[in-house]
Amino acid sequence: MGALSKTLTASLVLSFLLLLLAEADHQTIMDINHGAAPSPLPPVLDCGVACAGRCKLSSRPRLCKRACGSCCSKCNCVPPGTAGNLEACPCYANLTTHNQTRKCP
């Protein structure tokens, strides 16, 4: 019984040391990653998917998707939902046509 107890204790101590070593290695990697320069560009939005969702209830979906795609490419954002929510993307909300009407659906 004494040998089993010693083996169990040794394996627990070894497991604990391996866990500490893995945590230290993880912390070192995290420190290295945080020291790296952040990416200067925000991630690019998939305008096709975003505009398909925005225009799915439109009575003129092709026109809606074309206008939405143009706005999305300029602003890199599309408001959520099928209408409204323009406060989520001010650039999208403020684009206008030559007649000063809202360009983006």
DOSE-652677 format. One record per residue (C-alpha): residue number from 1; residue in one letter; chain; y, x, z. Coordinates in nm, 2 decimals. Each point is the difference from the previous one (the first is absolute). Layout:
@n->NUM; res->a; chain->A; py->Y; px->X; pz->Z
...
***
This chain:
@n->1; res->m; chain->A; py->0.00; px->0.00; pz->0.00
@n->2; res->g; chain->A; py->0.24; px->0.29; pz->0.07
@n->3; res->a; chain->A; py->-0.04; px->0.14; pz->-0.35
@n->4; res->l; chain->A; py->0.08; px->-0.34; pz->-0.16
@n->5; res->s; chain->A; py->0.31; px->-0.03; pz->0.22
@n->6; res->k; chain->A; py->0.12; px->0.35; pz->-0.10
@n->7; res->t; chain->A; py->-0.06; px->-0.07; pz->-0.37
@n->8; res->l; chain->A; py->0.19; px->-0.33; pz->0.02
@n->9; res->t; chain->A; py->0.29; px->0.17; pz->0.18
@n->10; res->a; chain->A; py->0.01; px->0.29; pz->-0.25
@n->11; res->s; chain->A; py->0.00; px->-0.25; pz->-0.30
@n->12; res->l; chain->A; py->0.28; px->-0.20; pz->0.16
@n->13; res->v; chain->A; py->0.21; px->0.31; pz->0.06
@n->14; res->l; chain->A; py->-0.06; px->0.12; pz->-0.36
@n->15; res->s; chain->A; py->0.09; px->-0.34; pz->-0.14
@n->16; res->f; chain->A; py->0.32; px->0.00; pz->0.21
@n->17; res->l; chain->A; py->0.10; px->0.35; pz->-0.13
@n->18; res->l; chain->A; py->-0.07; px->-0.11; pz->-0.36
@n->19; res->l; chain->A; py->0.22; px->-0.30; pz->0.05
@n->20; res->l; chain->A; py->0.28; px->0.21; pz->0.13
@n->21; res->l; chain->A; py->-0.03; px->0.24; pz->-0.29
@n->22; res->a; chain->A; py->0.01; px->-0.28; pz->-0.25
@n->23; res->e; chain->A; py->0.31; px->-0.15; pz->0.17
@n->24; res->a; chain->A; py->0.18; px->0.33; pz->-0.01
@n->25; res->d; chain->A; py->-0.09; px->0.05; pz->-0.37
@n->26; res->h; chain->A; py->0.13; px->-0.36; pz->-0.07
@n->27; res->q; chain->A; py->0.32; px->0.07; pz->0.19
@n->28; res->t; chain->A; py->0.06; px->0.32; pz->-0.20
@n->29; res->i; chain->A; py->-0.05; px->-0.18; pz->-0.33
@n->30; res->m; chain->A; py->0.24; px->-0.27; pz->0.11
@n->31; res->d; chain->A; py->0.26; px->0.26; pz->0.10
@n->32; res->i; chain->A; py->-0.03; px->0.16; pz->-0.34
@n->33; res->n; chain->A; py->0.04; px->-0.33; pz->-0.18
@n->34; res->h; chain->A; py->0.31; px->-0.10; pz->0.19
@n->35; res->g; chain->A; py->0.16; px->0.34; pz->-0.08
@n->36; res->a; chain->A; py->-0.04; px->-0.07; pz->-0.37
@n->37; res->a; chain->A; py->0.30; px->-0.13; pz->-0.19
@n->38; res->p; chain->A; py->0.00; px->-0.37; pz->-0.05
@n->39; res->s; chain->A; py->-0.05; px->-0.13; pz->-0.36
@n->40; res->p; chain->A; py->0.35; px->-0.05; pz->-0.15
@n->41; res->l; chain->A; py->-0.10; px->-0.30; pz->-0.21
@n->42; res->p; chain->A; py->-0.12; px->-0.34; pz->0.14
@n->43; res->p; chain->A; py->-0.33; px->-0.13; pz->-0.13
@n->44; res->v; chain->A; py->0.03; px->-0.17; pz->-0.33
@n->45; res->l; chain->A; py->-0.07; px->-0.38; pz->0.00
@n->46; res->d; chain->A; py->-0.24; px->-0.15; pz->-0.25
@n->47; res->c; chain->A; py->0.25; px->-0.22; pz->-0.17
@n->48; res->g; chain->A; py->-0.26; px->-0.19; pz->-0.21
@n->49; res->v; chain->A; py->-0.19; px->-0.12; pz->0.30
@n->50; res->a; chain->A; py->0.31; px->-0.07; pz->0.21
@n->51; res->c; chain->A; py->0.16; px->-0.20; pz->-0.29
@n->52; res->a; chain->A; py->-0.32; px->-0.19; pz->-0.07
@n->53; res->g; chain->A; py->0.01; px->-0.12; pz->0.35
@n->54; res->r; chain->A; py->0.37; px->-0.08; pz->-0.01
@n->55; res->c; chain->A; py->-0.03; px->-0.19; pz->-0.33
@n->56; res->k; chain->A; py->-0.33; px->-0.18; pz->0.05
@n->57; res->l; chain->A; py->0.17; px->-0.34; pz->0.05
@n->58; res->s; chain->A; py->0.27; px->0.04; pz->-0.26
@n->59; res->s; chain->A; py->0.04; px->-0.25; pz->-0.28
@n->60; res->r; chain->A; py->0.07; px->0.30; pz->-0.24
@n->61; res->p; chain->A; py->-0.23; px->0.27; pz->0.13
@n->62; res->r; chain->A; py->0.05; px->0.25; pz->-0.29
@n->63; res->l; chain->A; py->0.38; px->-0.01; pz->0.04
@n->64; res->c; chain->A; py->-0.03; px->0.02; pz->0.38
@n->65; res->k; chain->A; py->-0.24; px->0.30; pz->-0.02
@n->66; res->r; chain->A; py->0.23; px->0.18; pz->-0.25
@n->67; res->a; chain->A; py->0.31; px->-0.05; pz->0.21
@n->68; res->c; chain->A; py->-0.18; px->0.08; pz->0.33
@n->69; res->g; chain->A; py->-0.15; px->0.32; pz->-0.16
@n->70; res->s; chain->A; py->0.34; px->0.11; pz->-0.10
@n->71; res->c; chain->A; py->0.14; px->-0.05; pz->0.34
@n->72; res->c; chain->A; py->-0.30; px->0.15; pz->0.17
@n->73; res->s; chain->A; py->0.02; px->0.32; pz->-0.21
@n->74; res->k; chain->A; py->0.37; px->0.04; pz->0.11
@n->75; res->c; chain->A; py->-0.04; px->-0.09; pz->0.36
@n->76; res->n; chain->A; py->-0.37; px->0.10; pz->0.07
@n->77; res->c; chain->A; py->-0.04; px->-0.33; pz->0.20
@n->78; res->v; chain->A; py->-0.07; px->-0.36; pz->-0.05
@n->79; res->p; chain->A; py->0.06; px->-0.26; pz->0.27
@n->80; res->p; chain->A; py->-0.31; px->-0.17; pz->0.15
@n->81; res->g; chain->A; py->-0.10; px->-0.35; pz->-0.11
@n->82; res->t; chain->A; py->0.06; px->-0.19; pz->-0.31
@n->83; res->a; chain->A; py->0.37; px->-0.08; pz->0.07
@n->84; res->g; chain->A; py->0.28; px->0.09; pz->0.24
@n->85; res->n; chain->A; py->-0.04; px->0.28; pz->0.26
@n->86; res->l; chain->A; py->0.27; px->0.20; pz->-0.18
@n->87; res->e; chain->A; py->0.11; px->0.16; pz->0.33
@n->88; res->a; chain->A; py->-0.32; px->0.20; pz->-0.01
@n->89; res->c; chain->A; py->0.13; px->0.19; pz->-0.31
@n->90; res->p; chain->A; py->0.38; px->0.01; pz->-0.03
@n->91; res->c; chain->A; py->0.00; px->0.21; pz->-0.32
@n->92; res->y; chain->A; py->-0.22; px->-0.26; pz->-0.17
@n->93; res->a; chain->A; py->0.22; px->-0.28; pz->0.13
@n->94; res->n; chain->A; py->0.33; px->0.16; pz->-0.12
@n->95; res->l; chain->A; py->-0.10; px->0.08; pz->-0.36
@n->96; res->t; chain->A; py->0.19; px->-0.23; pz->-0.25
@n->97; res->t; chain->A; py->0.01; px->-0.07; pz->-0.37
@n->98; res->h; chain->A; py->0.31; px->0.04; pz->-0.22
@n->99; res->n; chain->A; py->0.10; px->-0.35; pz->0.09
@n->100; res->q; chain->A; py->-0.01; px->0.09; pz->0.37
@n->101; res->t; chain->A; py->-0.30; px->-0.22; pz->0.07
@n->102; res->r; chain->A; py->-0.29; px->0.12; pz->0.21
@n->103; res->k; chain->A; py->-0.23; px->0.21; pz->-0.23
@n->104; res->c; chain->A; py->-0.31; px->0.01; pz->0.23
@n->105; res->p; chain->A; py->-0.23; px->-0.30; pz->0.06
***
